[in-house]
Each structure stands twice: as C-alpha cells, then as structure tokens.
Amino acid sequence: MTRYVVGRIVQAAVVLWAAFTLTFAILYLLPSNPMQLQLAAAGIEQDSLTPDQFAAMQHKFGLDQSIGEQYWQHLSGVLHGDFGDSLSQQVPVLDLIGQRIGSTLLLSVSAAVVSLLAGSTLAYLATFVRWNPLRLVLTRLPALGASFPQFFIALFLIQFLSFQLGWFPATGTEGVASLVMPVATIAVVTSSVLAQVLIKSFDETLSQAYIITARAKGLSRTAVHLRHAFRNAALPAMTILGVIVGLTVTSSIVVETVFTREGVGKLAQEAVLSQDVPVVLAVVTLAATVFVTVNLVVDLLYPLLDPRISHVRAKVTAPEVVAV
C-alpha cells in the first residue's frame, strides 16, 4: 500500500510538471510577441522608445533571457510558491488569483452539487420507471446533454431566461440570481456525464443475485433501489469524480467569459489574450493541482469504501501493483 501511495504521488507530480511545461511551451509558440502586447496594453508605441528604454523594459519583464532561462525561472519560482508578477498588471499573480478565486469556487462548488443531485436523480428515474418509452427518453437524455457545447447552452439560457423572460441577469457576479444560469450551464454537461456512468452501473447492479434475493423477500422496488442498489452502483461513479472536477474547472473559463463573471476563468482568458505568462502558468498549475489531488484522494479512499478492493503485491506475475 505504501508503494502504491508513493507511486500515485510521483504520478501526480509528473502530471503537474507536464501541465506546467506544456503550457509554457504553447505560450512561447504563439506568433505574437509578449513585449509588444505589454507595450500596446500600456498605450506605448515601440518606435517611441530608445533602444536603452526598450532593453530596460525587456529586462523588467524578464523577456531579455533565453527561453530556457525563463522556463527555469518560472519553474523554480513555482516550486517555492512564488508565481511572480503579472506582466500586464504589474501586481503579484497570487494577489490577482486571490481576488477572483472566491467567485470561481462558489461557481464550481455550486455546479458540482447541482450536478451530483441532478445526475443521481436522472439515473435513479431512468432505472426505476417501467414504462419503456419514458425509460428510453430518460436513458438518452444524458448523451444529449453531454453533446451540447457549453457556449451554446449559455447563449440559449441568456436568450430565453434573461432576454425573453427576464428572470435572471445576463451578466455580472452580484447576488444569487446571477449564479443560476452559469451553474446550470456547467451542470448540464457534468450531470449528464455522471448520469451516463450511474445508469450503466445501476443496470449491472440490479442484475446481481443479491438484488434478486432482496426482491424475492418482498422488498419494494424503492427499497431495493435505495437501500441495496444505489450504494454499490455509486462506487464506479467515484472513478470519474476527477473528470467531473476537471470539467467544472475548465468550464469556468467559458462560463465566466460568456456571463462576464469576475473569476479565475475570466482571468485566464484575459491572460492568454495578453500572453501574460505568469498568470496563465499559475492558473493552469492551480487547476492541475486540484485535478490530480481529487484523483489521488479518490484512488486512496476507494478501497475503504469498497472492502472488496485492496492494493496488494502480486506474487504470481511480475512484481507490480495490482487491484484485487
């Protein structure tokens, strides 16, 4: 078990390093020049600067170093918990994230809770109803919900619920009402993904012998579903918890941009457009850390939730960590 835990921690570290490195490489492969972008944002014409002034600004932004030196500088800073200063706003990156992370956390947590409730309810109804036409519709809904692009869902909700009915504000971060449509936009996709896994797991669980025995004892269909089937059917859904978290995090970029919410997602979108390398690296590293941490916790807790699973060393094959 110790070897398994150490291996998973090493894998998580490799994923974080790969996400950081790939993001850095992509940013420097972009055709635009970050120095020119910063000058344009400040309203300064490059021709108006003397060579010494231009060199001084490059040194200030750290853009006079080679790519390798810049990469090592950013990586060593991250390892020490220092993401540097924003190129475009000239303030510490962590301060920028701290100002906006509250709004993103509220959006992400709310969307995750709604997704869990909606996905579980849909899966329960899809496997509980007996009328085949309704059951067919319910089992097809998750695939339909997962296929819609989130920007399309967001625009539809704005057009229908905001412009036509006037129920909710189309933009902004003030009040609970401004949270409804962004949460719904994320939850449509994430709850659909969860429901797809739960429906399949429910169908497999309901065909097990102990379920048949429970029905033979005279238990109602509701009792069989809730007391016996739901717990075991929900276990496989935990394996995609990391995917759900990842979808929630990445969705915040689209949702906060469309609904003009002042969060980390919109900050990332603004930083990419201005090629603000420290901010983008910080946001990607933060998102990757959340993703790998959730996956690591799920992997470690899964054997505790399901006693049939344990991590042991195989003796009949080549040495490796296997799940029994």
Secondary structure, DSSP 4 states (H G I P E B T S, - for coil): -HHHHHHHHHHHHHHHHHHHHHHHHHHHHSSS-HHHHHHHHTT--GGGS-HHHHHHHHHHHTTTS-HHHHHHHHHHHHHTT---B-TTT-SBHHHHHHHHHHHHHHHHHHHHHHHHHHHHHHHHHHHH---HHHHHHHHHHHHHHHHS-HHHHHHHHIIIIIIIS--S-SS-S-TTHHHHHHHHHHHHHHHHHHHHHHHHHHHHHHTSHHHHHHHHTT--HHHIIIIIIHHHHHHHHHTTHHHHHHHHHHHHHHHHHHTT--SHHHHHHHHHHTT-HHHHHHHHHHHHHHHHHHHHHHHHHHHHH-TT--EEE-SSSSS-EEE-
